[in-house]
């Protein structure tokens, strides 16, 4: 998955399925580019609501699919 291609989903409600087939639903509220990430790959943050202070982080290699809902 190339996360540069999903930036149009920023701040929208999404469904994420990871490589272990776990599904999470939340808002795509933050991301880190590969250049700014010590691990060298894109990562995103999904929050249960737009006002949540914590959520779930995913590296690009951990995402099987992501779609707007």
C-alpha positions as CSV (number, residue, x, y, z in Angstrom):
1,X,0.0,0.0,0.0
2,X,1.3,3.4,-0.9
3,X,0.1,5.9,1.7
4,X,0.9,8.9,-0.4
5,X,-2.1,7.8,-2.5
6,X,-4.6,7.9,0.4
7,X,-3.9,11.4,1.6
8,X,-7.3,12.4,0.2
9,X,-8.8,10.4,3.1
10,X,-7.2,12.7,5.7
11,X,-9.7,13.6,8.5
12,X,-12.3,11.3,7.1
13,X,-13.8,8.2,8.7
14,X,-12.1,5.1,7.5
15,X,-12.0,1.3,7.9
16,X,-8.5,-0.2,8.2
17,X,-7.7,-3.8,7.9
18,X,-4.2,-4.8,8.9
19,X,-2.0,-7.6,7.8
20,X,-3.3,-9.8,10.6
21,X,-6.9,-9.2,9.3
22,X,-7.8,-7.0,12.3
23,X,-10.3,-4.3,11.5
24,X,-10.5,-0.8,13.1
25,X,-12.8,2.0,12.3
26,X,-11.9,5.6,13.1
27,X,-10.7,8.9,11.7
28,X,-7.5,9.3,9.8
29,X,-6.1,12.3,11.7
30,X,-2.3,12.2,11.5
31,X,0.5,10.8,9.4
32,X,4.3,10.7,9.2
33,X,6.2,10.5,6.0
34,X,9.0,8.0,5.4
35,X,11.6,10.9,5.5
36,X,10.4,12.0,8.9
37,X,10.0,8.5,10.4
38,X,13.0,6.8,12.0
39,X,11.8,3.5,10.6
40,X,11.9,4.9,7.1
41,X,8.3,4.2,6.1
42,X,5.1,6.1,6.2
43,X,2.8,5.7,9.2
44,X,-0.7,6.9,10.0
45,X,-2.8,7.4,13.1
46,X,-6.4,6.5,13.3
47,X,-8.5,7.9,16.2
48,X,-11.9,6.6,17.4
49,X,-13.3,10.1,17.1
50,X,-12.0,13.4,15.9
51,X,-11.7,14.6,19.5
52,X,-9.9,11.6,20.8
53,X,-6.4,12.1,22.3
54,X,-5.1,8.6,21.4
55,X,-5.7,6.0,18.8
56,X,-4.0,3.3,16.7
57,X,-0.8,3.7,14.7
58,X,-0.1,1.7,11.5
59,X,3.1,1.5,9.5
60,X,2.5,1.4,5.7
61,X,3.7,-2.3,5.6
62,X,1.0,-3.2,8.3
63,X,-2.0,-2.1,6.3
64,X,-3.8,-4.5,4.1
65,X,-6.6,-2.1,3.1
66,X,-8.0,1.3,4.0
67,X,-11.2,2.8,2.7
68,X,-13.5,5.7,3.5
69,X,-16.8,4.7,5.1
